C-alpha cells in the first residue's frame, strides 16, 4: 500500500511539472504572438502614411558602409546583400531607387569614402552625379570584446540608417542592433539584422520620407 502511494504521488508530481511547463510554454508563445502582432500593427500604421506621387517619383540613392574598430569600409560590392534587402523593400513600396551598378559607375570610391566620413561636400557632389534627391545611408558599427562569463568572443553589432535630402537635411533615422553575437562575421550578422528588422526600419523611413520629403 505504501509503495502504491509513493508511485501515485510521484506520478502526480510529474504530471504537475509537465502541466506547469505547458502553461509556461503557452504563456511564452502568447507573449511572442502579442509582440509580433504589435510590431505588425506598428509597421502597417507607418506604411499607411499618405505619400504624394511627386515624392514617390523622386530618386533615392542607397549607400552602405561599415566602421569596424574605428576603420571605415565602404566598398559597395562588399554589401550587395544588405543593399538588395533595403532596395527591394523600398521599391516594393513604390519608391524610386538606383541599382548598385548605377551608383558605382557614376561615383568614385574616394567620394563614397568621404561621404561616410561626414564630408558634406561629398554628399552633395555624389547626389548631383546621379541627380538623386535623397540619400539613404546604412552604417554598420561593430565592437569586439571577450565575454569572461561565457568565455567567448563577443561582437556588438549596430546598424544606423539615416535618410537625408541632397543638401544634407536629415529626414529620418532608424536603428537595429544585436549586442550578444559571438563570432567574427560582422557583415553577415548585419545582414541578418537587416532581414530581421527591415520591415520595421523601412516602414519608419518610408513614413518620415512621405511626411517630410519635398518640403
N, C-alpha and C positions, 0 to 999 in steps of 0.2 A: 504494500500500500504506500509506504513512504517513498519507494523507488518511483512508483507511478506519479506521485505528487510532484516529485522533483522534475520528472520528464515534462509534466504538464506545465509547470512554472517556467521551465527553460523554453519550451515551445512558445508560450505566451510572450516571453521577453523578446525572443527572436522576431516574432510577428510584430510586436510593438516597435522594434527597431526598424523593421522593413517599412512599416506604416509611417513612422516618423521620417524616414528617408524619402518615402514617396511624397509626403507633404512638403518636404524641403525642396525636392526637385521641382515639384509642381509650382511652388512659390517662386523659385528662380526662373522657371520658364515663363510664368506670368509676368514677372518683372521685366524680363528680356523683351517679351512681346509688347509690353506697355512702352518701354523705351523706344523700340523700333517704330511703333505707331506714332509716338510723339515726334520722333525725328521725321517721319514721312509727312506728318501734318505740317511741320515747320517748313520742310522743303516745298511742299505744294503751296503754302501761303506765300513764300518768297517768289515762286515761279508765276504766281497769279498777278504779279506787279504789271500794270499796263506798260506796254513798250511801243512807242511810235515807230512806224515803218521807216521814217527818216533815220532814226537812231539805229535800228536793226541793220540798215544798209551801209552804215559806216564800218570801216575796216579796223580789225584788232590784230596786233602783232603779238604773238606769244613767245616769250624767251624764258629759258630755264638755265639756272646756274647753281653752283654748289660751293659752299665755304666749308672746307674740311680742315679743322685745326688751324684756322686762320689763313689757309691757302685757297685762292679762288680758282675755280674750274668752270669755264663757260663754253666749252666746245659743244655746240648744239647737237652734233651727231652722237654724243655720249648719252643723250637724254631723249632719244626718239620715242621710247615707250611712254615717258612722262608727258611729252608734248602731245602725242596721239591721244592719250587718255583725256586731256583737257580739251584739245581741239575738237574731238568728236562730240563731246558733250555741248560745247559752245555752238557748234554747227547744228546739232540736234535741236537747239532752242531757236534756230533761225538767225543766229549772228554770223557775221562775215569775218573769216579769218584767213591768214596766209598759210601756205604749206611751209614745211621746214626748208625744203629746197629753194623756194622763192626767197625766203629770208636770208639764207646763207649765200645765195647767188648775188644778192644786192648789197649786203652789209659785211664789211670786213671784220675779221675776228678781233682785231685790235679795238674796233669801235664797240663791239659787244662787250669786251672786257672792261672798257672804260665806262660803259653804261652800268655794269654791275658794281663798279667802284663809285657809283653815285656822282658821276660827272654829268651835270645837266645838259651841257652842250652835246654830249654824245647821244643822249636820249633824243634830243631834238633833231640831230643830224640823221640818226637811224630811222626815225619815223618819217622824215621827209623823203628819204631814199625810196621808200615803199608807198609813200602817200598814205601812211597809216594815221588814223585819227586817234587811236588808243594803243597802249602797250600794257600787256599783262605779264608781269614778271613773277616767276616762281623761284624762290631761293631756298635751296636745301642747306640746312646748317646741322653739322654733326659735332659731337664732343665725345671723345673716347675716355674711358676710365676703367678701373678694376674694382669689381664689387667684392669686398672682402667677406661678406656674409655667405654668398652662394659660390664664391671663388670662380667667377667667370669674368671675361672681358665684357664690358657693357658700353653700348653706344647710344647716346641720346639723339634722336632724330626729330627735327622740326622743319616743316615747310611753311614758308610765309609767302602769301600771294598778295601782290599789290597791283591794282589797276589804276593807271594814270592816263590823262589825255596827252596829246603831243607836246604840250607846254610844261608837263610835269605835275599838273594838278592831280592830287590823289582823289579818286572817286570811291574806291573800295579797298578793304583789306580783309583777308581771311587767313586762318592758320589751321594746320593739322600737325599733331605731334605724337610721338611714342618715346617714352623715357626708360624703357626696360628691355631693350633689344640686345641680345648677346650675339656678336658677330662682327664682321668687318665689311660686309657688302652694304654700305650706307646708301648707295644709289638704288640697289634692289629694294631695300626697306622703304625708301622714299616712294618708289613706285607702288609698293603695297599700300602705303599710307594714302596715296592719291586715289587708288582704286577703292579703298575703304571709305574715304571721306569725300570723294569727288562730287557726289550728288549734292551734298550739303554745301560744300565750298563753292561750287559753280552756281548753285541757286542764290547764294548770298551775293556773289559777284554780279550775277545777272540782274538781281533786284536793284542793286546800287547803280549799275550801269544804266538801266532803264529809267531810274528816277533822276539821276544826275547828269547823264550823258547829254551832250548838245546844249547844255546851259552855259 
